[in-house]
Amino acid sequence: MRKFLHALGQVIAFPFVLLFNLLALPFRLARKASHFLNDDFEDDRPLVDALASLAAETQARASLWDHIDELRMHLLRMVIGLAIGVGISFYFTIQLMEYLAIPVGGLENLQAIKVTEEVGVYMRVALMSGIAIMLPYLAFELWFFAAPGLRPRERKFGLAGIPLATILFLTGMAFTYFALLPTALPFLGGFTKIQQLWTANDYFGFVTGLMTWIGLFFEFPLVVYILTSIGFIQPHILAQQWRLAIVIIAIIAAAITPTIDPVTMGLTMLPMILLYFASIGLSYVAYAGRRKRAAEAIETEASQG
């Protein structure tokens, strides 16, 4: 009888326990997130330290393999997330293709000369759209992998940079569509009197490739800021090598714009150069903050000693 009453009590209490756990779940997650952001992980060695001492310590090699295993899981989740983003974009890929084809007068002005060309173009546009949709999650996975090796302040800055990374990527794509294409396409289509019959594969390959590459380059200031914050880059080196940087930018612009048109190449280079100098300013800000934190840590250790 006692067992029956105990089982009956559990059945009656189950809905209330379930409701309590559901209500408490956000608070538990918030507590875990606060712990992850603010606490130092003494048992976890940063990836940089593991690589630096790889040849000297057996423990370092074991730590490196742990990092590689963690990276594999993060990459797997990123691939799954990207597949979900591409699946979501299937619902509006046709509309997006029609919008991207506006500069050439619509999809009806393009042609397909291969049996699988339409499917290939569809998947190319869906992939670009899926990357744009899932970029916050992809950036979060990269941050989540690197976070245990960062200090609490750096973790918070990295997490806050995820929305900024998304905005910068989308800004780069928008700049390409609204600023570069209206200049590049008329030049490419009217360079000679040859009749232009562009294929869908060539056109969408040109547009999506240009939008993706320039969108990624718009992330450069944020990447420089993060790398300076963790000690990989020093701002005075970026400032001293600005001439070399412009040459490299010119090579990159020539590579991602398949045209010798100086106007289009110049329009591609201009935001890249501006972003480079903006990156130098952000690098100085991050470097100053890093030096201040290092000085505070030294003062703290001296006062405790």
N, C-alpha and C positions, 0 to 999 in steps of 0.2 A: 504493500500500500504506500509505503514511504517513497519507493522508487517511482511509483505512478504519479504521486503528487509532485515529486521533484521534476519529472519529465513534463507534466502539465504546466508547472510553473515556468519552465524554460520556454515552452511553446507560447504561453501568454506573454512572457517578457520579451520574446524575440522581436516583435515590431518596434517596441520602445528602444531596445538596444540598437537595432538597426537605424532608427531615426536619430538617436544620439550620436552614433558613429558618423552618419552623414553630415549632421550639423557640426560635429567637431573636426571633420576632415579638412576644411579650409584653414582652420587655426593650426592644425598639426603640420600641414604643408607650409604655412607661413613661418612656423617655428623652424622647420627644417631648412627652408630657404634662407632665413636669417642666420642660422648656424653656418650654412655653406658659404655665405657671402662675407661673414665677419670673423670667422675663426681661422686660425692658421693650421695647416695640415702638416704637423711635424713629421708624421710617418711617411709622407708622400714627397718624393724627391722630384724637383722640376726636371723636365725633359732635357733642358740645356745642361744642367749639372750632371745628369746621367750620361750624356754624350761626352762631356769633357773628361769624365773619369772612367770612361769605358775600358780603356786599355789597362788601367791600373788596378781596378777593384772588381772582384767577383760579384760583389753586391750590386755594383753599378750595372753589370751585364744583366743580372736578374731584374733590376729595376727597368732597364731598357725594354726587355721582353714584356714586362707588365704594361709599359706604355704602348708598345706595338699592339698588344692584345686589346687594350682599351681603344686604340685608334681604329682597329678593325671593326669593333662593335659600333663606334660612332659613324664610320663610313657606311656600314650596312644600314643603319637607321637613316642616314642621309639619302642613300639610294632609294630606300622605301618611301621616304618623304617626297623625293623628286618624282617617283612613279605616281604617287597620289596627286601631286600637283599637275602632272601631265594629264592624268585621268580627269581631273576637274576641268582643265582647259579644253578638253574635247567638246564640251558643251558650247563653247563660243569660238572655236578655232576658225570656222568658216567666216564668221562675222569679223574676226580679227584679220584674216587674210584679205577680206574685202576692204577693210580700213587701210591696211598697209599698201594695198594696190591703188589707192586713190591718186598718188602722184603720177601714175602712168595711165590714168583713166579707167581703172577698174580691172577686175579679173578677166573680162572678156577681151582685153587687149594683150593678154599673155597667152602663150601656147605651150603645149606639152608635146614633145617629140618622142618620148619614151613611154612604154606601157605603164611602168610603175612611177612615173614622174609625179603625178598628182598626189599619190599616197605619200611619196617621199617628202614633197613640199608640205603637205598637211602635217606630217610628223615633225618636220623641222620647226614649223611655226608653233606647234603644240609644245615642243621641248623648250623653246625660248620663253613661251608664256608660263610653262611649269616652273622654270628657274625663277622667273620674276615673282610668281605667287609664293613659292616656298623659300625664297631667299631668307626671310627672317628665321625660319626653322633651321635652314642649313647653317646660317651664321651662329645660331644658338648652339648647335651641336659642336661646332669648332670651338666656341667659347667654353662650353661645358668640358671639352677635352683638355683645354689649356688651363682652366680655372684652378685646379688643385695646385698647380705650380706657381700661381700668382699670389701676391699679397692681397689682403682684403680690399684695399683702396683700388688696386688694379682690377680686381674682379668686378667691382661696381662700375668702374669706368668702361670696362669691356662689355658688360651687360647693357649699360646705357647706350653704347655705340651700335647695338644691333638695329634699333629703329633708324638711326642715322645712316647706317650702311645701306638699308633698304631704300631710303629716300635718295641717297647719292646715286645708287644704281639706276633707279627709275628716272632720275634727273638726266643722267647720261643718255639713256635710251630716248627720252623725250627730246633732248638736244639734237640727237642724231636725226630723228624723224622730222622735226620742225625746222631745223637750221641747216643741216648738211644735205639731206636729200633734195630739197627744193633747189639747191645750187648745183649739186653734182649731176642729177639726172638730166636736166636740160643740156648741160655741157656734153655729157656722154651721148645723148640722143641726137645732138645737132652738130657734132664735130665735123662731119662730112655730109655729103648728100646721099650716103648709103641708107637705104630703107632699114629702119630698126624694127626687127621682129624678135623681141626678147622672149626667151623661154621662161616658164614659171620657176624652174629650178635655178637658173642663173640669177633672176631678179630677187627671189626670196633668199637665196644664198647670200647675195650681196647685202640685202637689207638687214637680215637677222644677224649676220656676222658682224657688220658694222655696229649695229645697236648693242650687241653683246659685248664687244671689245671695248667700245667707248664707255659703256655702263660700268664695266670692270675698272677701267682706268679712273673713273670718277671716285672709286674707293681709295685711291692712292693717299690722299691726305689722312684719312682715318687709319690706314695701315701704318703710315709713318708715325703717327701719334702713338699708336699702341706699341710699335717696336721701340720707339724712343723711351716710352714709359718703363719698359722692361729691360732697357739697357742694350739693345741690339744696335741702335743707330745714335749718332751724335749730330746735333744740328749744324755745327760748324763745318763738318765734312760735306753736308748737303749744300751749304752756302758756298763753299770753296769750289765745288765741282759743278756749278750751274752751267758752265759752257759745255762741258761734256754731257750734262743732262739734256741740254737742248739738241745736241747732235743725236743722242739716243732717241729722244722724242720724235725727231724728224724721221729717223729710220723706222720707228714704230708706226708713225702716221703713214709713211709710204707703204708699209706692209699691209696695214688694215684698210687702206683706201686703194682699191685696184684701178687707179687712174693716175696719169701724170699731170693732171690738171692742178696748177699751182694754187688756184682759188680754193678748191676742195681740200687740198692738203693743208693749206694755210688755216682754213676754218677748223680742221681737225687738230692742228698743232696748237692753235691759240688757247683753247680751254685746257689742254694738257700742260702748257707752259704756266698758265695762271694757277692751275692746281698744284704744280710743282712748287712754285713760290709760296703758295698758301700752306703747303706741307712743311716748308722750312719754318714758317712762323709758328705753326702748331708744334713742330718739333722743339723749338725753343721753349714754348710753354710747358711741354711735357718734361723737358730736361730740367727746367727750373724747379718744377714740382718734385722731380726725382731727387735733385740735390738737397732741396729743403727737407724732404723726408729722411734722407740719409743723415743730414746734420742733426735732426731731431732724434734719430735713433742713437747716434753717438752720444748726444747729451744725456739721453735717458740711461744708457749703459754706464756713463761716467758717474751719474748721480747715484745709481744703484750700487756701483762698485765702491 
